[in-house]
Amino acid sequence: MKQFILFSLLFITFQTRAQLELSRLSDSSYVFTTYRTFIDEKDTTTIPSNGLIKITSAGVLLIDTPWDTTQFQPLLDSIQKRFHSPVKWVISTHSHADRTAGLDYYKMKGIATYTSFSTRKICEERGEPQPEFVFYHDTVFHLGATKVQTFFPGAGHAPDNIVIWFPEERILYGGCFIKSVEATDIGNRADANFGTWGMAIHLVKRTFKHPKWIIPGHQSWESKRSLKHTRKLIRKI
């Protein structure tokens, strides 16, 4: 009986962590969060990954795709049910799986998928999901009445990381380029460039002043100190 209870509790915990979570920033902007669990010989770690939903008069934009592959379709279903509007576009902010895992799936669904040229090149070299369309430079998308600005500040977390700026609501979406104030270390270092990351953070701060929200790729986004915290973590390397 004790073993059954323990198994049930573990199953409930897993199911809860695997859920898709939507968190409201405004009537037209929501953070979506999915999870991925890593198991090694020492520990089991479940990591949340954030993306952004932007509701426009022309349809819905997703910034980054779910990390949990089981949530590709549930995210579309949740958006349609809640906002009565289809997802029309996806923009992924760099070439790691927590940003790009769903690109092939969403292409199959007829959704226009975008990344920078650099991101697509890296994905192609690694044999990983790729977008249908690319942009070669910093680009402003006009989606209905909504303006969406992509910006490459320089290499940091990855050689191709971009940030996304929504000027009307002053939302800065940083993806993994920006670390949450909850983060105690810099995280995945595999493709990081610590020589340029700090300067790239400074450039983002100088370019996008007084953001109302700063959304990191993982963990919480309640603080506006995440850019400063990211530079602090970099200096510890």
C-alpha positions in Angstrom: 0.0 0.0 0.0 2.8 2.4 0.9 4.5 1.8 -2.5 1.2 2.4 -4.3 0.7 5.7 -2.4 4.3 6.8 -3.2 3.9 5.9 -6.9 0.6 7.8 -7.0 2.2 10.9 -5.5 5.1 10.7 -7.9 2.7 10.4 -10.8 0.6 13.3 -9.7 3.8 15.5 -9.3 5.0 14.5 -12.8 1.6 15.2 -14.3 1.4 18.6 -12.5 4.9 19.6 -13.7 4.1 18.6 -17.3 1.1 20.9 -17.6 1.0 23.8 -19.9 0.8 27.0 -17.9 -0.5 30.4 -19.3 0.3 33.6 -17.3 -1.3 36.9 -18.2 0.8 40.0 -18.8 -2.0 42.0 -20.4 -5.1 41.4 -22.5 -3.0 40.6 -25.5 0.2 39.1 -24.0 0.7 35.9 -22.1 3.7 33.9 -21.1 3.4 30.1 -21.7 5.5 27.7 -19.7 6.3 24.0 -20.3 8.7 21.7 -18.5 11.5 19.2 -19.2 12.8 16.7 -16.8 16.5 15.7 -16.8 17.6 12.5 -15.0 21.2 11.5 -14.2 22.9 9.2 -11.6 22.8 11.9 -9.0 19.5 13.8 -9.4 16.3 14.5 -11.2 15.8 18.1 -12.3 12.7 19.6 -13.8 13.3 22.9 -15.6 10.6 25.3 -16.8 10.8 27.0 -20.1 9.0 30.2 -21.1 7.6 31.4 -24.4 5.3 34.3 -25.3 1.8 34.4 -26.8 1.0 37.7 -28.5 -2.7 38.3 -29.6 -2.9 40.6 -32.6 -5.8 41.7 -34.8 -4.5 39.5 -37.6 -3.9 36.3 -35.5 -1.7 34.9 -32.8 2.1 35.1 -32.7 4.2 32.6 -30.7 7.7 33.6 -29.6 9.5 30.3 -29.2 7.9 26.8 -29.1 7.2 24.5 -26.1 10.1 22.6 -24.8 7.8 19.7 -23.7 7.0 18.0 -27.1 3.7 16.7 -25.7 2.5 20.3 -25.5 2.8 21.4 -29.2 -0.9 20.7 -29.9 -2.3 21.5 -26.5 -0.8 25.0 -26.8 -2.6 25.5 -30.1 -5.8 24.1 -28.6 -5.6 26.3 -25.5 -5.1 29.4 -27.6 -8.0 28.7 -29.9 -10.3 27.9 -27.0 -9.3 30.9 -24.9 -8.7 33.6 -27.5 -10.8 32.3 -30.4 -7.9 33.1 -32.8 -5.5 30.8 -34.7 -1.8 30.9 -34.3 -0.4 32.4 -37.5 3.3 32.9 -36.8 6.2 31.5 -34.7 9.5 33.2 -34.2 12.3 31.3 -32.4 14.9 33.3 -30.7 17.9 30.9 -31.0 18.9 27.4 -32.1 18.5 25.4 -28.9 15.7 22.9 -28.5 13.8 24.9 -25.8 13.2 27.5 -28.5 13.0 25.5 -31.7 11.7 22.0 -30.8 8.2 22.6 -32.3 9.2 24.3 -35.6 8.6 21.2 -37.8 5.3 20.5 -36.1 4.0 24.0 -36.5 5.2 24.1 -40.2 3.1 20.9 -40.7 0.1 22.8 -39.3 0.5 25.5 -41.9 1.9 28.1 -39.4 4.5 30.5 -40.8 7.8 29.8 -38.8 10.6 32.2 -38.6 14.1 32.5 -37.3 17.2 34.5 -38.1 19.3 33.2 -40.9 22.0 32.3 -38.4 19.6 30.2 -36.3 18.4 28.3 -39.3 22.0 27.6 -40.4 22.9 26.2 -37.0 19.7 24.0 -36.9 20.5 22.8 -40.4 24.0 21.8 -39.5 22.8 19.9 -36.5 19.9 18.2 -38.3 17.4 19.8 -36.0 13.9 21.4 -36.7 14.2 24.4 -39.0 11.9 27.3 -39.9 10.2 27.9 -43.2 11.3 31.5 -43.4 14.3 33.5 -42.2 15.2 37.2 -41.7 18.8 38.3 -42.3 18.9 41.5 -40.3 17.1 43.1 -37.3 13.5 43.2 -38.5 10.2 44.9 -37.6 7.1 42.8 -38.3 3.7 44.5 -38.6 1.1 42.0 -37.6 -2.3 43.8 -37.9 -1.8 46.8 -35.6 1.0 45.2 -33.6 4.6 46.0 -34.1 7.2 43.3 -33.3 10.9 44.1 -33.4 13.7 41.5 -33.5 17.2 42.6 -32.4 20.5 40.8 -32.4 22.7 42.3 -29.6 25.7 40.1 -30.1 26.6 36.6 -29.0 25.8 35.7 -25.5 24.0 32.5 -24.4 24.3 31.4 -28.0 26.0 32.8 -31.1 22.6 33.5 -32.7 20.5 34.7 -29.7 18.0 37.5 -30.5 15.6 39.4 -28.3 12.1 40.6 -29.2 10.7 44.0 -28.3 7.0 44.9 -28.3 7.1 48.8 -28.2 3.3 49.4 -27.5 3.4 47.4 -24.3 7.2 47.8 -23.6 7.7 44.0 -23.3 11.2 42.8 -23.7 11.4 39.1 -24.5 14.9 37.9 -23.9 14.7 34.2 -24.2 17.8 32.4 -22.8 19.9 35.5 -23.4 18.5 36.9 -20.2 18.6 35.0 -16.9 15.8 35.2 -14.3 16.7 36.7 -10.9 16.0 33.3 -9.6 18.9 31.8 -11.5 21.9 31.0 -9.3 24.3 30.2 -12.3 24.5 31.0 -16.0 23.0 27.7 -17.0 23.8 26.0 -20.3 27.4 27.0 -21.4 27.7 24.8 -24.4 27.5 27.6 -27.0 28.0 30.7 -24.7 30.3 33.5 -25.5 31.3 35.1 -22.2 33.6 37.6 -24.0 30.7 39.4 -25.6 27.7 38.6 -23.5 28.2 41.4 -21.0 28.5 44.0 -23.7 25.5 42.6 -25.5 23.5 43.0 -22.3 24.6 46.6 -22.1 23.5 47.2 -25.7 20.0 45.8 -25.0 19.7 48.0 -21.9 20.7 51.0 -23.9 18.4 50.2 -26.9 15.2 49.2 -25.0 14.8 51.6 -22.1 12.2 51.3 -19.3 10.6 47.9 -20.2 7.5 47.1 -18.3 8.2 43.4 -18.5 11.4 41.5 -19.1 10.8 37.8 -20.0 13.7 35.4 -19.5 13.8 32.0 -21.1 13.5 30.2 -17.8 12.0 30.8 -14.3 10.2 33.9 -13.1 9.9 37.3 -14.8 8.4 39.4 -12.0 11.6 41.4 -11.6 13.0 44.2 -13.8 16.5 43.5 -12.5 17.1 40.4 -14.7 19.4 42.2 -17.1 21.6 43.4 -14.2 21.4 40.0 -12.7 22.5 38.3 -15.9 25.6 40.6 -16.0 26.3 39.7 -12.4 26.2 35.9 -13.2 28.5 36.4 -16.2 31.1 38.2 -14.1 31.3 35.1 -11.8 32.5 33.0 -14.7 
